[in-house]
């Protein structure tokens, strides 16, 4: 698998992705719905790294936050 990195940016997501984002949002208190949506998209695409200054991503054990 290619090593992909996602930049913190989510524009539009479908209902399935939003449903998963809602689950993530409820599981990690303090994580914004936008961050939960980003994590949902990352999960769907198999992306584990993100460039972000947002420490909320540190709550997700499989997400590697690059600064």
Beta strands, then each sheet from edge to edge (+ up, - down):
strand 1: 5-7
strand 2: 49-51
strand 3: 64-66
sheet 1: 1+ 2+ 3+
end
